[in-house]
């Protein structure tokens, strides 16, 4: 009755033509940001009543991502979840929900696959910075140990695809 949004419990799984968000599924990776956004929007067809939106799905945005981190830090024992890096213990890509990164019934935000968002990347000191944002941790932890924690934010070109980057859908509700 209050409306709002729901962040998917799991990373998207499925195929390049139809996604789901279910436990113990193969994460859909190697996808560009525009294709990820298209699949997320098509997960649930937009529904309107009296020309007003009832619900629609989309690619996760950074507001929802950051709000989920704050929610987890507030309502779980993981008060430092923003800087959590599950890839310190999970060094391989696993099925959705299988890498021990579960807090407040939300899985795999700090490990497994990083995820495309709708956020526009702007960094004032980088000329021609890539326009799209990838969020979260992934199983790949660079040798220098510098990144891929839950609140990690990186810019990337929308036409790029990576073996460690997928997507997480979001459901908007009236």
C-alpha positions as CSV (number, residue, x, y, z in Angstrom):
1,X,0.0,0.0,0.0
2,X,3.0,2.3,0.5
3,X,4.6,1.7,-2.9
4,X,8.3,1.9,-3.4
5,X,10.6,-0.6,-4.9
6,X,12.1,-4.1,-4.3
7,X,15.7,-5.0,-5.1
8,X,16.0,-8.5,-6.4
9,X,17.2,-11.0,-3.8
10,X,19.6,-12.6,-6.3
11,X,21.6,-11.5,-9.3
12,X,19.8,-12.1,-12.6
13,X,20.0,-15.5,-14.1
14,X,18.5,-16.8,-17.3
15,X,19.3,-16.1,-20.9
16,X,20.0,-13.2,-23.2
17,X,16.3,-13.1,-24.0
18,X,14.6,-13.7,-20.6
19,X,15.9,-13.2,-17.0
20,X,14.9,-14.5,-13.6
21,X,16.1,-14.0,-10.1
22,X,16.3,-17.3,-8.3
23,X,18.5,-19.2,-5.9
24,X,21.2,-21.6,-7.2
25,X,21.0,-20.5,-10.9
26,X,23.9,-19.6,-13.3
27,X,24.4,-15.8,-13.1
28,X,23.9,-14.1,-16.4
29,X,27.2,-12.3,-17.3
30,X,29.0,-11.1,-20.4
31,X,26.3,-8.6,-21.1
32,X,26.4,-5.0,-22.1
33,X,24.7,-2.3,-20.0
34,X,22.0,-1.5,-22.6
35,X,21.2,-5.2,-23.0
36,X,21.2,-5.6,-19.2
37,X,18.8,-2.6,-18.9
38,X,16.5,-4.0,-21.6
39,X,16.3,-7.4,-20.0
40,X,15.6,-5.9,-16.6
41,X,12.8,-3.7,-18.0
42,X,11.3,-6.7,-19.7
43,X,11.4,-9.0,-16.6
44,X,8.0,-7.8,-15.7
45,X,5.9,-6.0,-18.3
46,X,4.9,-2.5,-17.2
47,X,1.4,-2.5,-15.8
48,X,-0.9,0.5,-15.5
49,X,-4.4,1.1,-14.1
50,X,-6.2,4.3,-15.2
51,X,-3.1,5.4,-16.9
52,X,-1.1,5.3,-13.7
53,X,1.8,2.9,-13.1
54,X,1.1,-0.1,-10.9
55,X,4.5,-1.7,-11.2
56,X,7.5,-2.0,-13.6
57,X,10.9,-3.6,-13.5
58,X,14.2,-1.9,-14.3
59,X,17.9,-2.3,-13.8
60,X,19.0,-1.6,-10.2
61,X,20.0,2.1,-9.6
62,X,22.6,3.3,-7.2
63,X,20.1,4.8,-4.8
64,X,18.5,1.3,-4.3
65,X,22.0,-0.3,-4.1
66,X,23.1,2.2,-1.4
67,X,19.8,1.9,0.5
68,X,20.2,-1.9,0.5
69,X,23.7,-1.5,2.0
70,X,22.4,0.8,4.7
71,X,19.5,-1.6,5.4
72,X,21.9,-4.5,5.8
73,X,24.2,-2.5,8.1
74,X,21.3,-1.4,10.2
75,X,19.4,-4.7,10.5
76,X,22.2,-7.4,10.5
77,X,25.4,-8.1,12.4
78,X,27.3,-6.8,9.3
79,X,27.7,-3.2,10.4
80,X,30.6,-2.7,8.0
81,X,28.9,-4.2,5.0
82,X,29.7,-1.3,2.7
83,X,33.4,-2.3,2.8
84,X,32.7,-6.0,2.9
85,X,34.5,-8.1,0.3
86,X,33.3,-11.7,0.0
87,X,35.9,-12.3,-2.7
88,X,38.5,-12.5,0.1
89,X,37.0,-16.0,0.9
90,X,35.2,-16.9,-2.3
91,X,37.7,-17.0,-5.2
92,X,35.5,-18.6,-7.8
93,X,32.3,-17.8,-9.6
94,X,29.3,-19.6,-8.2
95,X,25.6,-20.0,-8.7
96,X,23.3,-17.3,-7.3
97,X,23.1,-17.3,-3.5
98,X,25.9,-19.8,-3.1
99,X,29.0,-17.7,-2.0
100,X,28.1,-17.2,1.7
101,X,27.2,-13.5,1.1
102,X,23.7,-13.4,2.5
103,X,22.5,-10.6,4.8
104,X,18.9,-9.6,5.4
105,X,17.9,-12.1,2.8
106,X,19.8,-10.3,0.1
107,X,22.5,-12.3,-1.7
108,X,25.8,-11.7,-3.5
109,X,26.3,-7.9,-3.3
110,X,29.9,-8.2,-2.2
111,X,30.9,-11.3,-4.1
112,X,30.2,-13.4,-7.2
113,X,29.5,-10.8,-10.0
114,X,29.6,-7.1,-10.1
115,X,26.4,-5.5,-11.5
116,X,25.4,-2.9,-14.1
117,X,23.3,0.0,-12.8
118,X,21.4,2.9,-14.3
119,X,23.8,5.4,-12.7
120,X,25.7,7.8,-14.9
121,X,29.4,7.8,-14.1
122,X,31.0,11.2,-13.6
123,X,34.5,11.9,-12.3
124,X,35.6,15.4,-12.7
125,X,39.3,14.6,-12.9
126,X,38.9,12.0,-15.6
127,X,38.5,13.4,-19.1
128,X,36.1,11.3,-21.2
129,X,35.3,9.0,-18.3
130,X,33.2,6.0,-19.2
131,X,29.5,6.8,-18.8
132,X,28.0,3.7,-17.0
133,X,28.5,2.4,-13.5
134,X,29.2,-1.1,-12.3
135,X,28.5,-1.7,-8.6
136,X,29.4,-4.3,-6.0
137,X,31.9,-7.0,-5.4
138,X,32.8,-9.9,-7.6
139,X,34.8,-13.2,-7.3
140,X,37.7,-11.6,-9.0
141,X,39.9,-9.7,-6.6
142,X,42.8,-7.8,-8.2
143,X,46.3,-8.8,-7.0
144,X,46.7,-5.4,-5.4
145,X,43.6,-6.1,-3.3
146,X,42.2,-2.6,-4.2
147,X,38.6,-3.3,-5.0
148,X,35.4,-5.2,-5.5
149,X,33.7,-4.6,-2.1
150,X,30.0,-4.1,-1.7
151,X,29.9,-0.3,-2.2
152,X,32.5,-0.5,-5.0
153,X,31.7,1.8,-7.9
154,X,33.5,1.7,-11.3
155,X,32.9,3.4,-14.6
156,X,32.7,1.4,-17.8
157,X,31.7,1.8,-21.4
158,X,28.1,0.7,-22.1
159,X,29.2,-1.5,-25.0
160,X,31.6,-3.5,-22.9
161,X,30.8,-6.9,-21.4
162,X,32.8,-8.8,-18.8
163,X,32.8,-12.4,-17.5
164,X,32.4,-11.1,-14.0
165,X,29.6,-8.5,-14.5
166,X,25.9,-9.2,-14.6
167,X,22.8,-7.4,-13.4
168,X,20.3,-7.2,-10.6
169,X,16.7,-6.2,-11.4
170,X,14.5,-3.8,-9.4
171,X,10.7,-3.8,-9.2
172,X,8.9,-0.5,-8.8
173,X,5.5,-0.7,-7.1
174,X,2.8,2.0,-7.0
